[in-house]
Amino acid sequence: MQNPAMIDDSVVDVIVEDSASLSDENEAFEGIVGESTKMQEVFRLVERVADSDSTILINGETGTGKGLIAHAIHKQSYRRDQPFVSINCGAIPENLLESELFGHLKGAFTGATANKVGKFEASDGGTIFLDEIGDMSPDLQVKILKVLEERRFEPVGGCKTVQVNVRIIAATHRELEEEVQKGNFREDLFYRLYVIPIRLPSLRERRSDIPHFVSHFMNRLNSRKKTCVKSISDDALNVLMQHAWPGNVRELANLMERLVVIKGDGEIDINDLPEKMKNEAPKNCFLAPEITGDGLCLNTAVSEFEKRLIYQSLEKTKWVKNRAAQLLQVKRTTLVEKIKRYELQKCA
């Protein structure tokens, strides 16, 4: 599995995969970091449901990588060599979204100077990803429900039915069950979408992944920006580990770009971090995972902390295991055993 995350903000994105590039199943997760227990559970679920052709509803906060998971599902399915079409339902004006989804005929409305193929038709044989479907208007919800039930629709201004063979993956940052109760989302559509739910954890729920993200972003940005930032200090990393990350991975990605570009070379130190972030971090405080109402598995929490320390030592010593073992004051054989147990890998 390669690391990590590029969050795609595009409103409409059509990707036609080259099947030859997908011979290794793990390539489906390219671009996604996920060493934490919660993300490993997501990956296992994706592998189980990818080929089922069932409708999937992905729920998660903005910036958690819902589009990447949808793409991973497509790349692991038998539709992998067919189009993957993504459209952000919350970013397109309501009066244009119907045309984007279903296409239109010339003269259907003012400005319709030519026939246009919609995203459903463009994704025929493949997968359509309806991002932020919770922001869709009630009128369009009815039409989406019909497509889910019948796999056919009429373009705007047309009367001829278009039949499509398409897998539907939807995503939202909203709690659709609550939206149903409020009358903002159709109950029948909710249950049509809620066949296989996948919940993506926020970054603050998977803090053990933060060092992996930081390392990857530094490597990727050094390559793209022609910079030479080699590491981040323990103090600076601890501040990042304690930050709430309301913008999730997208916020971390943007911060790392800012830090790497401004720093240019050397090591990112705590003084390079934004003042607000430094001020909000508690001093000399051991960062423990939050205990939710469901409780906490102590063994899992200890393992996650141990894994993070081992990964930090390896990154600090450029993956020289003897030196990393010295930093942790353990035998090299013990360190190698734990690296294998946690399946730790050096970022590409």
DRENLUMFI-185829 format. One line per 10 residues: their letters; for each residue x, y, z of N, C-alpha, C. Coordinates in pm, whole numbers, plus 50000, padded with zeros to 5 digits. Last residue first. Layout:
! residues N
a = X,Y,Z,X,Y,Z,X,Y,Z  ...
! end
This chain:
! residues 348
ackqleyrki = 50712,50605,49978,50778,50613,49848,50824,50755,49822  50787,50537,50322,50709,50611,50221,50787,50619,50091  50850,50209,50436,50904,50342,50408,50821,50409,50300  50616,50040,50643,50688,50053,50516,50737,50196,50500  50510,49800,50880,50556,49936,50852,50639,49937,50724  50366,49587,50995,50373,49604,50849,50409,49747,50810  50373,49521,51255,50291,49637,51222,50289,49668,51072  50545,49300,51236,50413,49284,51296,50319,49398,51256  50777,49413,51125,50702,49313,51048,50560,49300,51102  50848,49577,51337,50827,49636,51205,50744,49542,51118
kevlttrkvq = 50890,49387,51538,50777,49479,51551,50747,49548,51417  51121,49261,51438,50999,49183,51462,50876,49273,51469  51301,49473,51442,51264,49412,51314,51135,49332,51327  51322,49515,51722,51268,49619,51634,51221,49560,51502  51440,49277,51803,51308,49314,51856,51242,49417,51767  51683,49294,51670,51592,49184,51636,51449,49214,51685  51799,49513,51799,51762,49524,51658,51663,49415,51619  51669,49587,52125,51754,49509,52036,51705,49524,51892  51619,49933,52226,51577,49794,52215,51675,49720,52124  51623,50214,52236,51685,50134,52342,51628,49992,52346
llqaarnkvw = 51546,50376,52038,51437,50321,52119,51488,50235,52234  51794,50433,51928,51710,50543,51975,51602,50492,52070  51876,50175,51854,51950,50246,51959,51866,50360,52016  51695,50124,51648,51689,50041,51768,51763,50108,51885  51786,50312,51464,51651,50326,51519,51637,50245,51648  52037,50205,51405,52029,50336,51471,51892,50357,51533  51958,49966,51284,52046,49965,51399,52036,50095,51478  51800,50051,51065,51737,49982,51178,51827,49977,51302  51752,50329,50898,51866,50246,50939,51826,50179,51070  51559,50507,50817,51528,50365,50811,51652,50276,50828
ktkelsqyil = 51645,50761,50891,51639,50725,50748,51631,50574,50728  51602,50816,51150,51730,50754,51118,51738,50709,50972  51346,50917,51150,51454,51002,51202,51591,50949,51164  51198,50701,51062,51207,50819,50978,51325,50907,51020  51232,50532,51283,51280,50491,51152,51295,50610,51058  51108,50679,51486,51250,50647,51499,51309,50607,51364  50845,50687,51388,50920,50811,51405,51070,50783,51413  50777,50414,51402,50782,50480,51272,50863,50610,51281  50786,50376,51678,50878,50301,51592,50891,50370,51457  50579,50547,51759,50714,50572,51804,50817,50500,51716
rkefesvatn = 50358,50423,51635,50395,50560,51597,50539,50591,51639  50353,50175,51765,50376,50180,51620,50421,50319,51575  50292,50259,52023,50419,50193,51996,50453,50200,51847  50034,50356,51979,50137,50447,52025,50275,50389,51997  49904,50122,51897,49908,50236,51806,50019,50333,51846  49932,49969,52132,49994,49925,52007,50008,50039,51907  49776,50117,52309,49919,50101,52336,49992,50059,52208  49525,50085,52187,49581,50219,52204,49732,50212,52226  49490,49806,52206,49497,49870,52074,49563,50007,52084  49482,49776,52483,49586,49708,52406,49603,49772,52269
lclgdgtiep = 49251,49926,52550,49382,49969,52596,49494,49905,52514  48987,50029,52374,49067,49908,52393,49210,49951,52429  48735,50223,52521,48862,50221,52448,48934,50091,52478  48388,50336,52496,48505,50284,52564,48627,50281,52472  48177,50456,52383,48186,50312,52360,48306,50250,52431  48219,50722,52431,48115,50655,52508,48118,50505,52493  48581,50742,52409,48445,50773,52368,48346,50701,52458  48873,50883,52492,48787,50772,52532,48643,50811,52503  49132,50976,52265,49010,51010,52337,48930,50883,52370  49476,50891,52331,49355,50888,52249,49233,50920,52333
alfcnkpaen = 49710,51130,52465,49638,51002,52475,49516,51005,52385  50001,51283,52473,49881,51280,52390,49818,51141,52395  50132,51442,52750,50125,51315,52677,49993,51307,52603  50259,51766,52744,50140,51683,52770,50148,51556,52687  50410,52003,52730,50457,51885,52805,50342,51790,52840  50135,52219,52671,50279,52201,52690,50307,52076,52773  49886,52203,52417,49924,52195,52558,50072,52164,52572  49846,52425,52150,49899,52296,52191,49935,52298,52339  49779,52676,52075,49670,52590,52120,49719,52457,52172  50012,52796,51989,49950,52844,52112,49843,52751,52166
kmkepldnid = 50066,52671,51747,50160,52655,51859,50093,52692,51992  49850,52760,51597,49865,52616,51621,49958,52592,51739  49896,53034,51586,49773,52983,51646,49786,52836,51682  50140,53049,51447,50132,53087,51587,50009,53029,51656  50236,52773,51237,50154,52892,51261,50140,52920,51411  50581,52659,51261,50437,52635,51262,50360,52766,51282  50845,52707,51298,50794,52724,51162,50642,52711,51156  50905,52637,51555,50897,52781,51524,50845,52808,51384  50933,52363,51540,50811,52417,51600,50794,52566,51570  51078,52301,51214,51081,52310,51359,50952,52371,51411
iegdgkivvl = 51186,52107,50952,51075,52188,51000,51074,52183,51152  51519,52118,50837,51420,52053,50921,51310,52151,50961  51631,52178,50500,51656,52154,50642,51542,52082,50712  51454,52413,50284,51546,52302,50311,51561,52285,50462  51199,52555,50262,51293,52536,50151,51388,52420,50170  51000,52690,50413,51125,52644,50474,51232,52622,50368  50795,52741,50226,50858,52853,50298,50993,52811,50357  50735,52480,50135,50771,52585,50040,50845,52700,50110  50673,52345,50376,50783,52299,50291,50829,52410,50196  50451,52489,50480,50574,52474,50557,50693,52438,50468
remlnalerv = 50258,52471,50271,50303,52601,50320,50438,52589,50390  50230,52193,50257,50279,52267,50140,50333,52403,50182  50128,52144,50512,50259,52091,50477,50316,52161,50354  49876,52271,50491,49976,52320,50586,50115,52272,50549  49753,52110,50296,49778,52251,50268,49882,52310,50363  49742,51864,50435,49813,51874,50308,49848,52019,50276  49578,51932,50653,49717,51892,50676,49799,51905,50548  49338,51984,50517,49401,52090,50596,49549,52058,50620  49289,51731,50409,49307,51846,50320,49376,51961,50393  49247,51575,50633,49368,51554,50555,49394,51671,50462
ngpwahqmlv = 49065,51818,50832,49111,51682,50807,49236,51676,50719  48974,52056,50923,48974,52036,50777,49030,51902,50734  49015,52036,51195,48877,52044,51147,48866,52025,50995  49246,51946,51369,49229,51920,51227,49084,51922,51180  49342,51977,51631,49209,51918,51611,49181,51883,51465  49678,51882,51725,49585,51973,51660,49452,51903,51629  49857,51697,51813,49758,51744,51909,49655,51838,51847  50029,51646,51606,49954,51533,51659,49841,51579,51752  50149,51892,51575,50059,51845,51470,49972,51730,51522  50304,51889,51807,50200,51990,51792,50099,51947,51686
nladdsiskv = 50474,51677,51746,50382,51665,51860,50270,51768,51853  50620,51788,51538,50530,51677,51510,50430,51658,51623  50768,51979,51678,50673,52023,51575,50573,51912,51546  50921,51809,51843,50832,51910,51902,50726,51955,51802  51068,51660,51658,50970,51593,51744,50872,51692,51804  51090,51820,51332,51134,51795,51470,51025,51727,51550  51109,51666,51017,51033,51753,51106,51073,51719,51248  51317,51666,50718,51257,51608,50837,51174,51712,50911  51405,51785,50479,51436,51645,50505,51359,51583,50621  51346,51979,50207,51312,51965,50348,51319,51818,50385
ctkkrsnlrn = 51413,52096,49957,51496,51992,50017,51472,51987,50168  51228,52154,49646,51277,52191,49779,51356,52074,49837  51083,52131,49410,51229,52143,49404,51286,52196,49535  50819,52071,49418,50853,52211,49440,51004,52237,49434  50809,51794,49378,50731,51883,49291,50777,52028,49299  50980,51682,49569,50993,51644,49428,50926,51746,49337  50886,51795,49802,51026,51816,49765,51048,51787,49618  50625,51689,49802,50645,51832,49777,50789,51863,49740  50678,51419,49860,50610,51456,49735,50634,51602,49701  50806,51435,50110,50872,51372,49996,50811,51416,49864
mfhsvfhpid = 50605,51565,50263,50739,51624,50248,50809,51567,50126  50396,51380,50244,50379,51514,50188,50514,51582,50169  50509,51161,50383,50478,51152,50241,50466,51290,50178  50537,51264,50644,50653,51213,50570,50626,51210,50420  50270,51327,50706,50373,51430,50708,50493,51387,50624  50143,51075,50693,50104,51183,50603,50215,51287,50592  50277,50950,50905,50285,50893,50771,50250,51000,50666  50202,51105,51128,50343,51099,51086,50360,51044,50945  49913,51050,51123,49968,51183,51093,50116,51178,51055  49814,50810,51204,49848,50822,51063,49916,50954,51030
srrerlsplr = 49743,50840,51465,49863,50762,51439,49904,50767,51292  49496,50966,51460,49616,51049,51476,49745,50972,51447  49228,50927,51387,49332,50838,51337,49467,50911,51342  49056,51117,51464,49025,50981,51509,49133,50881,51466  49142,51339,51335,49163,51337,51480,49128,51201,51540  49053,51287,51077,49196,51276,51106,49223,51271,51256  48757,51078,51089,48825,51207,51076,48972,51188,51111  48680,50776,50907,48712,50849,51031,48777,50983,51001  48412,50703,50696,48553,50738,50703,48581,50817,50831  48191,50438,50662,48219,50561,50734,48369,50584,50739
ipivylryfl = 47981,50303,50431,48122,50308,50470,48145,50442,50539  47701,50090,50375,47756,50216,50427,47904,50201,50462  47528,49953,50131,47654,49926,50200,47711,50060,50247  47275,50083,50111,47289,49938,50096,47415,49893,50168  47154,50344,50104,47212,50287,50225,47215,50134,50219  47015,50420,49880,47159,50445,49885,47227,50366,49996  46759,50346,49948,46815,50296,49822,46967,50311,49820  46720,50492,50178,46732,50347,50190,46781,50281,50061  46714,50752,50064,46814,50717,50166,46831,50565,50173  46489,50741,49903,46621,50750,49841,46730,50711,49940
derfngkqve = 46291,50730,50099,46305,50618,50006,46440,50621,49934  46326,50975,50231,46351,50851,50303,46371,50735,50208  46489,51260,50104,46384,51160,50086,46421,51029,50156  46575,51526,50318,46621,51420,50229,46515,51311,50225  46459,51702,50490,46549,51758,50387,46595,51653,50287  46317,51627,50710,46244,51646,50586,46327,51703,50473  46444,51555,50938,46415,51698,50921,46334,51727,50795  46485,51286,50892,46395,51326,51000,46353,51473,50988  46676,51308,50688,46547,51246,50660,46444,51289,50766  46886,51414,50831,46827,51495,50724,46690,51439,50684
eelerhtaai = 46949,51198,50993,46898,51321,51055,46829,51409,50952  47042,51028,50793,46928,50986,50876,46865,51107,50945  47264,51164,50693,47142,51158,50613,47020,51111,50694  47473,51384,50805,47411,51263,50861,47273,51250,50795  47705,51498,50549,47588,51513,50635,47544,51378,50693  47890,51455,50366,47942,51488,50498,47828,51502,50599  47858,51182,50134,47808,51304,50196,47879,51327,50329  47831,50991,49831,47903,51033,49951,47843,51162,50004  47773,50696,49631,47738,50831,49677,47817,50862,49803  47804,50508,49346,47863,50532,49477,47831,50675,49515
irvnvqvtkc = 47663,50286,49121,47648,50415,49187,47713,50412,49325  47742,50153,48807,47749,50132,48952,47747,50269,49019  47539,50108,48520,47634,50188,48595,47627,50152,48744  47409,50098,48230,47460,49996,48321,47572,50062,48401  47119,50272,48112,47261,50268,48148,47289,50151,48242  46908,50398,47859,46934,50289,47952,47084,50286,47983  46710,50673,47804,46847,50623,47792,46870,50518,47900  46412,50747,47629,46476,50692,47749,46615,50639,47717  46315,51049,47484,46369,50916,47460,46445,50869,47584  46253,51304,47524,46150,51208,47564,46197,51064,47542
ggvpefrree = 46426,51602,47645,46408,51486,47558,46298,51395,47609  46481,51801,47822,46427,51840,47693,46402,51724,47599  46739,51619,47967,46659,51740,47977,46613,51782,47837  46707,51262,47905,46782,51387,47907,46688,51507,47918  46565,51021,48119,46548,51101,47998,46633,51226,48009  46683,50694,48231,46645,50833,48252,46620,50899,48116  46759,50393,48419,46727,50465,48296,46676,50603,48329  46762,50218,48637,46884,50235,48555,46851,50296,48419  46556,50195,48820,46532,50147,48684,46655,50148,48594  46646,50283,49074,46548,50175,49064,46546,50111,48925
lvklikvqld = 46825,50488,49020,46865,50378,49106,46774,50257,49089  46662,50655,48869,46779,50593,48806,46826,50474,48888  46480,50732,49065,46433,50658,48949,46549,50587,48879  46645,50876,49239,46577,50755,49286,46532,50669,49169  46705,51093,49080,46812,50999,49114,46753,50867,49163  46455,51214,49078,46510,51161,48952,46625,51064,48976  46428,51288,49346,46328,51200,49284,46385,51136,49158  46641,51464,49375,46642,51339,49450,46544,51239,49391  46559,51682,49231,46660,51595,49171,46670,51463,49246  46372,51785,49416,46331,51748,49280,46431,51653,49215
psmdgiedlf = 46529,51842,49648,46427,51736,49650,46384,51691,49511  46883,51890,49566,46747,51939,49585,46646,51824,49584  47172,51776,49746,47089,51775,49626,46946,51818,49658  47339,51740,49954,47310,51879,49918,47216,51888,49797  47394,51474,49974,47305,51531,50075,47267,51675,50047  47591,51418,49797,47453,51396,49751,47352,51452,49851  47873,51455,49780,47785,51549,49852,47639,51539,49803  47922,51285,49470,47976,51342,49593,47880,51447,49648  47865,51017,49311,47784,51135,49340,47828,51191,49475  48030,50852,49070,48046,50891,49209,47973,51023,49232
itggdsaefk = 47971,50578,48865,47948,50721,48885,47954,50749,49034  48151,50340,48673,48105,50384,48804,48081,50534,48803  48067,50174,48371,48161,50199,48478,48093,50239,48608  47867,50149,48189,47961,50039,48200,48058,50053,48316  47849,50495,48157,47788,50366,48121,47894,50256,48118  47924,50752,48210,47978,50647,48297,47922,50509,48266  47782,50907,48036,47927,50900,48017,47989,50788,48101  47528,50890,48146,47554,50824,48018,47703,50807,47994  47576,51041,48377,47527,50903,48386,47556,50827,48257  47652,51289,48278,47751,51207,48347,47705,51063,48363
gvknatagtf = 47519,51353,47943,47529,51369,48087,47626,51271,48149  47595,51511,47641,47587,51383,47711,47606,51408,47860  47410,51754,47467,47516,51727,47564,47491,51594,47633  47348,51933,47166,47321,51820,47252,47439,51797,47347  47369,52295,47179,47403,52165,47120,47362,52054,47217  47290,52518,47313,47314,52532,47169,47350,52401,47100  47131,52625,47555,47157,52488,47512,47171,52486,47361  47054,52883,47606,47197,52852,47613,47231,52711,47574  46749,52799,47743,46831,52908,47692,46979,52876,47713  46680,52452,47674,46669,52573,47756,46762,52678,47696
agklhgfles = 46685,52279,47463,46606,52241,47581,46586,52359,47674  46842,52319,47242,46720,52399,47253,46636,52367,47374  46964,51991,47231,46977,52126,47178,46842,52197,47186  46916,51812,47537,46907,51824,47391,46921,51970,47351  47139,51704,47801,47025,51778,47748,47030,51778,47595  47233,51510,48099,47251,51563,47965,47130,51642,47919  47217,51426,48360,47139,51352,48260,47158,51400,48116  47400,51586,48509,47377,51446,48541,47317,51368,48424  47395,51840,48396,47523,51772,48414,47504,51622,48435  47121,51896,48413,47183,51882,48281,47317,51809,48290
ellnepiagc = 47100,51913,48691,47022,51813,48618,47081,51788,48481  47268,52133,48751,47304,51999,48794,47228,51891,48718  47173,52381,48688,47267,52319,48594,47295,52173,48626  47012,52461,48894,46956,52467,48759,47048,52405,48654  47184,52438,49116,47074,52343,49098,47020,52342,48956  47536,52470,49059,47403,52530,49079,47292,52433,49041  47762,52251,49216,47704,52294,49088,47566,52353,49115  47844,52148,49452,47924,52257,49397,47869,52313,49267  47710,51927,49534,47695,52047,49614,47764,52168,49557  47781,51719,49371,47643,51767,49363,47622,51897,49442
nisvfpqdrr = 48048,51660,49189,48016,51717,49319,47880,51783,49313  48118,51362,49023,48052,51492,49016,48014,51537,49157  48310,51135,48833,48285,51197,48963,48220,51333,48943  48338,50829,48680,48290,50965,48663,48250,51022,48798  48534,50604,48531,48499,50646,48666,48464,50794,48657  48486,50375,48257,48499,50510,48313,48462,50519,48461  48662,50054,48284,48556,50140,48232,48563,50276,48302  48830,49888,48413,48878,49943,48285,48771,50024,48214  48688,49814,48645,48807,49898,48657,48855,49957,48524  48472,49658,48695,48450,49772,48607,48575,49860,48593
ysqkhiahai = 48527,49480,48889,48542,49431,48751,48519,49542,48649  48708,49678,49137,48592,49609,49081,48619,49560,48939  48911,49832,49223,48914,49692,49265,48799,49612,49205  48848,50081,49125,48969,50016,49074,48982,49871,49116  48617,50145,49277,48608,50126,49132,48728,50047,49079  48735,50171,49529,48631,50070,49506,48620,50040,49358  48900,50391,49480,48960,50262,49515,48861,50148,49494  48710,50590,49441,48796,50551,49329,48862,50415,49354  48608,50604,49700,48519,50569,49588,48601,50521,49468  48838,50691,49831,48783,50558,49863,48689,50513,49752
lgkgtgtegn = 48865,50944,49717,48971,50845,49700,48921,50704,49729  48635,51074,49806,48655,51050,49663,48761,50945,49636  48681,51094,50080,48570,51010,50031,48586,50977,49882  48873,51222,50243,48914,51137,50131,48805,51046,50077  48817,51411,50431,48862,51280,50480,48899,51183,50367  48709,51656,50361,48854,51643,50364,48905,51509,50412  48424,51663,50564,48493,51720,50450,48643,51704,50467  48352,51344,50723,48368,51489,50723,48438,51535,50595  48149,51087,50575,48269,51135,50642,48278,51286,50633  48022,50802,50412,47996,50917,50499,48125,50957,50568
ilitsdsdav = 47916,50653,50120,48033,50687,50200,48002,50812,50281  47722,50399,50009,47712,50534,50062,47829,50558,50157  47679,50201,49720,47757,50230,49840,47738,50376,49880  47514,49932,49560,47524,50076,49582,47591,50102,49716  47702,49647,49443,47600,49709,49528,47623,49859,49538  47899,49514,49310,47813,49601,49229,47702,49666,49310  48097,49363,49427,47958,49322,49449,47859,49397,49359  48361,49425,49429,48311,49352,49313,48163,49318,49322  48393,49559,49677,48425,49625,49550,48360,49556,49431  48359,49449,49926,48239,49494,49855,48266,49544,49714
revlrfveqm = 48610,49372,50029,48498,49276,50029,48384,49318,49937  48769,49599,50004,48806,49478,49930,48692,49378,49922  48634,49768,50182,48640,49801,50039,48672,49677,49957  48692,49639,50424,48554,49647,50377,48549,49677,50228  48967,49679,50440,48915,49542,50432,48771,49541,50382  48974,49960,50457,49034,49891,50342,48980,49749,50327  48848,50000,50706,48787,50053,50583,48842,49980,50462  49036,49881,50874,48901,49825,50867,48829,49873,50741  49245,50057,50837,49262,49920,50793,49127,49849,50782  49137,50279,50962,49152,50281,50816,49176,50140,50761
ktsegvigef = 49142,50194,51230,49015,50231,51167,49026,50233,51015  49416,50150,51282,49320,50039,51287,49192,50072,51212  49643,50318,51054,49562,50310,51176,49461,50196,51166  49754,50339,50807,49815,50242,50898,49731,50223,51024  49689,50480,50550,49596,50408,50635,49661,50302,50720  49667,50703,50278,49740,50660,50396,49644,50587,50488  49642,50672,49932,49566,50673,50057,49655,50624,50170  49772,50639,49693,49730,50774,49729,49654,50783,49859  49640,50326,49607,49746,50423,49586,49693,50563,49618  49463,50124,49625,49472,50212,49741,49584,50314,49727
aenedslsas = 49498,49981,49396,49369,50046,49414,49374,50147,49528  49733,49850,49419,49737,49979,49352,49604,50052,49364  49681,49601,49517,49712,49705,49613,49716,49844,49550  49657,49440,49294,49535,49483,49361,49560,49598,49458  49827,49487,49001,49846,49467,49144,49727,49526,49217  49723,49567,48757,49747,49425,48779,49768,49394,48925  49659,49810,48650,49591,49769,48772,49613,49622,48804  49746,49888,48409,49814,49947,48524,49758,49896,48656  49576,49777,48228,49708,49717,48240,49782,49769,48363  49354,49937,48224,49346,49812,48298,49483,49749,48317
devivdvvsd = 49348,50266,48280,49416,50170,48195,49423,50039,48273  49043,50441,48343,49160,50369,48390,49216,50278,48280  48933,50753,48305,48924,50624,48238,49053,50550,48268  48761,50985,48485,48886,50912,48480,48861,50779,48411  48637,51302,48516,48616,51175,48448,48751,51107,48434  48495,51521,48738,48619,51459,48699,48588,51324,48637  48376,51820,48859,48345,51708,48771,48476,51650,48721  48506,51963,49063,48361,51951,49060,48319,51832,48975  48796,51869,49254,48732,51903,49128,48582,51879,49134  48952,51813,49470,48845,51909,49492,48767,51937,49364
dimapnqm = 49099,51530,49598,49057,51592,49473,48937,51683,49497  49377,51491,49794,49233,51510,49800,49189,51590,49680  49605,51249,49830,49579,51363,49748,49429,51380,49746  49784,51084,50060,49658,51133,50020,49661,51259,49942  50051,50884,50074,49910,50894,50090,49855,51000,50003  50156,50547,50015,50114,50660,50096,50130,50788,50016  50059,50215,49916,50140,50333,49908,50077,50446,49985  50085,49881,50000,50000,50000,50000,50088,50123,50000
! end
